[in-house]
Amino acid sequence: MSERPLVTMRAEGEAGGVKTNVRVGEHTPFIVDEPERLGGTNMGPNPLEYLLGALSSCTTIMIAYVAQDLNFDYEGVHFVTEGTLDPRGFQGMEGVRTYFESVQMKIVLDTTESDERIAELQKGVEARCPIHNLMHEADVEMTAEWTRK
């Protein structure tokens, strides 16, 4: 049996209250916070908003990789990603999930490729996107609308 080539990633930081300063590698540190109505200072997106951003950016990165593999021609991507959740879960109500129930993505490609090729690209991206698959495995209802500009 051959050894798997595993990769370890790392984040570190400090927190005071609900505001967290996060450092990842040599990149500029970023702030994760909550709005004032939830006890934060609203100095940055909250963790679930970052998750939507991570899903969106992971999708666009995978679009680039899969498009290259498929020789799919496009100039750019615009996206809107929304997640819906019941806040009673993270407020402590038993039996209510603490994360998104559903996520809706709208992907608009600047391309002249056919609908069939867009569907092929979408299938490949969704199969390979780590964040998409993580959320899918967490039983988040994932819907996506892929269109062209």
Protein Blocks (a to p, Z undefined) as FASTA:
>chain_A
ZZddddddddddddehjbccddehjbdcddddddfknopaolaccfklmmmmmmmmmmmm
mmmmmmmmnopacfbdcddddddddfklmnopghiafbdfbdcdddddddfbdfklmmmm
mmmmmmmmmklmmmmmnopacddddddZZ
